[in-house]
Amino acid sequence: MKIDALLSELLYARGPGGQEDEVRDICLRELGSYCDDTHTDAAGNVVGVIRAGLACDPQTAIRVMAHLDEIAMIVKNVQDNGTLEVLALGGAQPISFGVCPVDILGDKQIVPGVLSYGSMHSSGRTANGKDVLAGNVQWNDVHVVTRKTKQELQKSGIRPGTRAVLSQHWRQPFKVQDCVAAHFLDDRAPISAVILCAKLLGERREALKQDVWFVLTTLEEESNAGAMYAASRLPGDTTIAVEVGPVLDEYGTELSVNPIVNTGDQKGYYSRTVVQGLIAAGRRAGYEPQAALLVDFASDASAVLSAGIDARAGCIAIPTENTHGFEMVLLDGISACAETLAEFLLGCQDEQPEANDHD
């Protein structure tokens, strides 16, 4: 498998929350090459399973989750002159995109537009002009210029609730020495790691002691709805999220191949034995995992754990510069994450959960 080629294809695919079809199609194809069964569930998640070589209790299964969706925008209002008022879809801020080309995903047609804050040659007499000049751009300062009439947009199926995403014109990955930089490495890099992990497990399935369910989830950026749906229906009581991890001094993380093992986030603390198992697996794979408490962060795994759907959860992350911006990761960091995760899944039954697993 060529990770860089797969990653590039995923980056070009548009996937706002609730409309991840382009990403979903790629994932179905790729996971289908390695899983015993692959399908899309009723919520829109891509679900694949690799079954253990020996008969095992289905309830010992582990779920591995990465998300299909990306931060984006949603149309709030279509003005009479065809200008669109937009809001964040997921954890986006105007600074995440800057002024840039966008694709407006109408029900009947994809329409090009330009995300705008207005002219920079402003005296500051208007409210949005003051915000822009002060470098404090808010969503109410933002609009999308379409150069179409309201009636023309309606014919294209563009209305309140329509998704707007960064244009494919702006999605090309950019190589920086040993790194790749692009928008939406969150969560395309983790998806690539999950697919590579499935390949690695397929090659060593005789050593697998429990079934592994791969779930590529919908709507993670908005509500974790896809993860909650899947976790409440699939067997097993442990979920591992695969994510991007912020590189920041406050977390003691660095941009390297060494995966980040998240010990907790805004939804709670991850299970101690899972954290320990991921760290040990990383070392077996030849890396030195970075343990970090990511306070301003959340994942599908912490969502299902905090909701009481799972007994145990963990999160492994690819070190990432500029999260929710023009992100940067090491290609080898994707492989390191996949190898660590595979080691964990192959060896996790060797360590039994402790009575006070969440302490």
For each residue, the residues with C-beta under 8 A, 3 or more apart:
1: 6 195 196 199
2: 5 6
3: 6 7 192 196 331 334 335
4: 7 8 180 331
5: 2 8 9
6: 1 2 3 9 10 26 30 192 195
7: 3 4 10 11 173 180 188 189 192 331 334
8: 4 5 11 12 173
9: 5 6 12 13 26
10: 6 7 13 23 26 188 191 192
11: 7 8 171 172 173 182 183 184 185 188
12: 8 9 168 171 172
13: 9 10 22 23 25 26
14: 19 22 23 70 103 105 165 168
15: 19 20 21 22 23 24 68 69 70 165 184
16: 19 20 69 70 72 73 74 89 90 105 163 164 165
17: 20 69 70 72 89 90 163 218 219 220 221 222
18: 44 69 163 218 219 222
19: 14 15 16 105 163
20: 15 16 17 23 24 44 68 69 218
21: 15 24 25
22: 13 14 15 25 26
23: 10 13 14 15 20 26 27 68 69 188 191
24: 15 20 21 27 28 40 44 46 68 216
25: 13 21 22 28 29
26: 6 9 10 13 22 23 29 30
27: 23 24 30 31 46 68 191 195 216
28: 24 25 31 32 38 40 46
29: 25 26 32 33
30: 6 26 27 33 34 195
31: 27 28 34 35 38 46 48 195 198 214 216
32: 28 29 35 38 48
33: 29 30 199
34: 30 31 48 50 195 198 199 201 202
35: 31 32 38 48 49 50 198 202 214
36: 48 49 50 51
37: 48 49
38: 28 31 32 35 46 47 48 49
39: 46 47 48
40: 24 28 44 45 46 47
41: 44 45 47 229 230 233
42: 229
43: 218 225 226 229 230
44: 18 20 24 40 41 68 218 219 226
45: 40 41 68 215 216 217 218 226 227 229 230
46: 24 27 28 31 38 39 40 68 214 215 216
47: 38 39 40 41 213 214 215 216 230 234
48: 31 32 34 35 36 37 38 39 198 213 214
49: 35 36 37 38 61 211 212 213 214
50: 34 35 36 198 201 202 205 208 211 212 214
51: 36 205 208 211
52: 55 56 205 208 209 210 211
53: 205 206 207 208
54: 209
55: 52
56: 52 60 209 210 211
57: 60 210
58: 61 211 235 236
59: 235 236 237
60: 56 57 209 210 211 236 349
61: 49 58 210 211 212 213 234 235 236
62: 210 211 212 213 236 238 239 240 345 348
63: 212 213 214 215 230 231 234 236 238 239 240
64: 194 197 212 213 214 215 239 240 242 341 345
65: 214 215 216 217 227 230 239 240 241 242 299 300 301
66: 187 190 191 193 194 216 217 241 242 243
67: 187 190 191 216 217 218 220 221 226 227 300
68: 15 20 23 24 27 44 45 46 187 191 216 217 218 220 226
69: 15 16 17 18 20 23 72 90 187 217 218 219 220 221 222
70: 14 15 16 17 90 165 183 184 186 187 188 221
71: 88 89 90 91 92 96 184 186 221 324
72: 16 17 69 89 90 92 163 164 165 166
73: 16 86 87 88 89 92 102 115 144 163 164 165
74: 16 86 87 88 89 161 162 163 164
75: 78 84 85 86 104 144 158 159 160 161 162 163 164
76: 85 86 87 160
77: 84 85 160
78: 75 82 83 84 85 150 153 154 158 159 160
79: 82 83 84 85 150
80: 150
81: 149 150
82: 78 79 146 147 148 149 150 152 153
83: 78 79 143 144 145 146
84: 75 77 78 79 104 113 143 144 146 153 158 164
85: 75 76 77 78 79 142 143
86: 73 74 75 76 115 139 142 143 144 164
87: 73 74 76 139
88: 71 73 74 91 92 93 139
89: 16 17 71 72 73 74 92 163 221 222
90: 16 17 69 70 71 72 221 222
91: 71 88 221 324
92: 71 72 73 88 89 96 97 324
93: 88 96 324
94: 97 98 117 137 138 139 141 142
95: 98 137 325
96: 71 92 93 324 325
97: 92 94 100 102 115 166 183
98: 94 95 115
99: 114 115 116 117
100: 97 114 115 166 167 170
101: 112 113 114 115 166 167 169 170
102: 73 97 112 113 114 115 144 164 165 166 167
103: 14 110 111 112 113 164 165 166 167 168
104: 75 84 110 111 112 113 144 146 156 158 162 163 164
105: 14 16 19 110 162 163 164 165
106: 109 110 111 153 156 157 158 162
107: 156 157 158 159 162
108: 155 156 157
109: 106 156 157
110: 103 104 105 106
111: 103 104 106 146 148 153 156 158
112: 101 102 103 104 146 167
113: 84 101 102 103 104 144 145 146 164
114: 99 100 101 102 144 145
115: 73 86 97 98 99 100 101 102 142 143 144 164
116: 99 142 143 144 145
117: 94 99 128 132 137 141 142
118: 122 126 128 129 132 141 143
119: 122
120: 132
121:
122: 118 119 125 126 129 132 133
123: 129
124: 129 130 133
125: 122 129
126: 118 122 129 130
127: 130 131 141
128: 117 118 131 132 140 141
129: 118 122 123 124 125 126 132 133
130: 124 126 127 133 134
131: 127 128 134 136 137 138 141
132: 117 118 120 122 128 129 135 137 141
133: 122 124 129 130
134: 130 131
135: 132
136: 131
137: 94 95 117 131 132 141 142
138: 94 131 141 142
139: 86 87 88 94 142
140: 128
141: 94 117 118 127 128 131 132 137 138
142: 85 86 94 115 116 117 137 138 139
143: 83 84 85 86 115 116 118
144: 73 75 83 84 86 102 104 113 114 115 116 164
145: 83 113 114 116
146: 82 83 84 104 111 112 113 153 158
147: 82
148: 82 111 152 153 156
149: 81 82 152 153
150: 78 79 80 81 82 153 154
151: 154 155
152: 82 148 149 155 156
153: 78 82 84 106 111 146 148 149 150 156 158 159
154: 78 150 151 157 158 159
155: 108 151 152
156: 104 106 107 108 109 111 148 152 153
157: 106 107 108 109 154 162
158: 75 78 84 104 106 107 111 146 153 154 162
159: 75 78 107 153 154 162
160: 75 76 77 78
161: 74 75
162: 74 75 104 105 106 107 157 158 159
163: 16 17 18 19 72 73 74 75 89 104 105
164: 16 72 73 74 75 84 86 102 103 104 105 113 115 144
165: 14 15 16 70 72 73 102 103 105
166: 72 97 100 101 102 103 170 171 183 184
167: 100 101 102 103 112 170 171
168: 12 14 103 171
169: 101
170: 100 101 166 167 183
171: 11 12 166 167 168 182 183 184
172: 11 12 182
173: 7 8 11 180 181 182
174: 180 181 182
175: 179 180 181
176: 179 180 181 328
177:
178: 330 331 332
179: 175 176 255 321 328 329 330 331
180: 4 7 173 174 175 176 185 328 329 330 331
181: 173 174 175 176 185 322 326 327 328
182: 11 171 172 173 174 185 188 326 327
183: 11 70 97 166 170 171 325 326 327
184: 11 15 70 71 166 171 187 188 327
185: 11 180 181 182 188 189 244 318 320 327 328 329
186: 70 71 189 190 243 244 320 323 324 327
187: 66 67 68 69 70 184 190 191 220 242 243 244
188: 7 10 11 23 70 182 184 185 191 192
189: 7 185 186 192 193 244 318 320 327 329 333 334
190: 66 67 186 187 193 194 242 243 244 317 318 337
191: 10 23 27 66 67 68 187 188 194 195 216
192: 3 6 7 10 188 189 195 196 334 338
193: 66 189 190 196 197 242 318 334 335 337 338 341
194: 64 66 190 191 197 198 214 216 242 338 341
195: 1 6 27 30 31 34 191 192 198 199
196: 1 3 192 193 199 200 334 335 338
197: 64 193 194 200 201 214 338 339 341 342 345
198: 31 34 35 48 50 194 195 201 202 214
199: 1 33 34 195 196 202 203
200: 196 197 203 204 338 339 342
201: 34 50 197 198 204 205 208 212 342 345 346
202: 34 35 50 198 199 205
203: 199 200
204: 200 201 207 208 342 346
205: 50 51 52 53 201 202 208
206: 53
207: 53 204 346
208: 50 51 52 53 201 204 205 211 212 345 346
209: 52 54 56 60 346 348 349
210: 52 56 57 60 61 62 236 348 349
211: 49 50 51 52 56 58 60 61 62 208 235 236
212: 49 50 61 62 63 64 201 208 345
213: 47 48 49 61 62 63 64 230 234 235 236
214: 31 35 46 47 48 49 50 63 64 65 194 197 198
215: 45 46 47 63 64 65 226 227 230 234
216: 24 27 31 45 46 47 65 66 67 68 191 194
217: 45 65 66 67 68 69 220 224 226 227 230 300
218: 17 18 20 43 44 45 67 68 69 225 226
219: 17 18 44 69 222 223 224 225 226
220: 17 67 68 69 187 217 224 226 227 299 300
221: 17 67 69 70 71 89 90 91
222: 17 18 69 89 90 219 225
223: 219
224: 217 219 220 227 228 298 300 303 304
225: 43 218 219 222 228 229
226: 43 44 45 67 68 215 217 218 219 220 229 230 300
227: 45 65 67 215 217 220 224 230 231 239 300 301 303 304
228: 224 225 231 232 303 304 307 309
229: 41 42 43 45 225 226 232 233
230: 41 43 45 47 63 65 213 215 217 226 227 233 234
231: 63 227 228 234 239 304 309 310
232: 228 229 309
233: 41 229 230
234: 47 61 63 213 215 230 231
235: 58 59 61 211 213
236: 58 59 60 61 62 63 210 211 213 239
237: 59 310 311 312
238: 62 63 271 274 310 311 312 313 314
239: 62 63 64 65 227 231 236 300 301 304 305 310 312 313 314
240: 62 63 64 65 274 278 301 313 314 315 316 341 344
241: 65 66 299 300 301 302 313 314 315 316
242: 64 65 66 187 190 193 194 315 316 317 318 337 341
243: 66 186 187 190 262 299 315 316 317 318
244: 185 186 187 189 190 317 318 320 323 327 329
245: 253 259 260 262 290 292 294 317 318 319 320 323
246: 251 253 294 297 320 323
247: 251 253 254 255 319 320 321
248: 251 253
249: 252
250:
251: 246 247 248 292 293 294
252: 249 290 292
253: 245 246 247 248 260 290 292 319
254: 247 258 290 319
255: 179 247 319 320 321 328 329 330
256: 290 319 330 333
257: 287 330 332 333 335 336
258: 254 282 287 288 289 290 319 333 336
259: 245 278 282 287 289 290 316 317 318 319 333 336 337 340
260: 245 253 289 290 291 292 294 316 317 318 319
261: 275 278 279 282 289 290 291 292 314 315 316 317
262: 243 245 265 270 292 293 294 297 299 314 315 316 317
263: 269 270 275 291 292 293
264: 268 269 270 293 294 295 302
265: 262 268 293 294 295 296 297 298 299 302 315
266: 295 296 297 298 302
267: 298 299 302 303 305 306
268: 264 265 302 305 306
269: 263 264 358
270: 262 263 264 274 275 301 302 305 313 314 315
271: 238 274 275 305 311 312 313 314 353 357 358
272: 275 276 354 357 358 359
273: 276 277 312 351 353 354 357
274: 238 240 270 271 277 278 312 313 314 357
275: 261 263 270 271 272 278 279 291 314
276: 272 273 279 280 351
277: 273 274 280 281 314 344 347 348 351
278: 240 259 261 274 275 281 282 289 314 316 340 341 344
279: 261 275 276 282 283 289 291
280: 276 277 283 284 347 351
281: 277 278 284 285 340 341 343 344 347 348
282: 258 259 261 278 279 285 287 288 289 336 340 343
283: 279 280 286 287 288 289
284: 280 281 343 347
285: 281 282 336 339 340 342 343
286: 283 339
287: 257 258 259 282 283 336 339 340
288: 258 282 283
289: 258 259 260 261 278 279 282 283 340
290: 245 252 253 254 256 258 259 260 261 319
291: 260 261 263 275 279
292: 245 251 252 253 260 261 262 263
293: 251 262 263 264 265
294: 245 246 251 260 262 264 265 297 317
295: 264 265 266
296: 265 266
297: 246 262 265 266 294
298: 224 265 266 267 302 303
299: 65 220 241 243 262 265 267 302 303 315
300: 65 67 217 220 224 226 227 239 241 303 304
301: 65 227 239 240 241 270 304 305 310 313 314 315
302: 241 264 265 266 267 268 270 298 299 305 306 313 315
303: 224 227 228 267 298 299 300 306 307
304: 224 227 228 231 239 300 301 307 309 310 313
305: 239 267 268 270 271 301 302 308 309 310 312 313
306: 267 268 302 303
307: 228 303 304
308: 305
309: 228 231 232 304 305
310: 231 237 238 239 301 304 305 313
311: 237 238 271 353 357
312: 237 238 239 271 273 274 305 353 357
313: 238 239 240 241 270 271 274 301 302 304 305 310
314: 238 239 240 241 261 262 270 271 274 275 277 278 301
315: 240 241 242 243 261 262 265 270 299 301 302
316: 240 241 242 243 259 260 261 262 278 337 340 341 344
317: 190 242 243 244 245 259 260 261 262 294 320 337
318: 185 189 190 193 242 243 244 245 259 260 329 333 334 336 337
319: 245 247 253 254 255 256 258 259 260 290 329 330 333
320: 185 186 189 244 245 246 247 255 317 323 327 328 329
321: 179 247 255 327 328 329
322: 181 325 326 327 328
323: 186 244 245 246 320 327
324: 71 91 92 93 96 186 327
325: 95 96 183 322
326: 181 182 183 322
327: 181 182 183 184 185 186 189 244 320 321 322 323 324
328: 176 179 180 181 185 255 320 321 322
329: 179 180 185 189 244 255 318 319 320 321 333 334
330: 178 179 180 255 256 257 319 333 334
331: 3 4 7 178 179 180 334 335
332: 178 257 335 336
333: 189 256 257 258 259 318 319 329 330 336 337
334: 3 7 189 192 193 196 318 329 330 331 337 338
335: 3 193 196 257 331 332 338 339
336: 257 258 259 282 285 287 318 332 333 339 340
337: 190 193 242 259 316 317 318 333 334 340 341
338: 192 193 194 196 197 200 334 335 341 342
339: 197 200 285 286 287 335 336 342 343
340: 259 278 281 282 285 287 289 316 336 337 343 344
341: 64 193 194 197 240 242 278 281 316 337 338 344 345
342: 197 200 201 204 285 338 339 345 346
343: 281 282 284 285 339 340 346 347
344: 240 277 278 281 316 340 341 347 348
345: 62 64 197 201 208 212 341 342 348
346: 201 204 207 208 209 342 343
347: 277 280 281 284 343 344 350 351
348: 62 209 210 277 281 344 345 351
349: 60 209 210
350: 347
351: 273 276 277 280 347 348
352:
353: 271 273 311 312 357
354: 272 273 357
355:
356: 359
357: 271 272 273 274 311 312 353 354
358: 269 271 272
359: 272 356
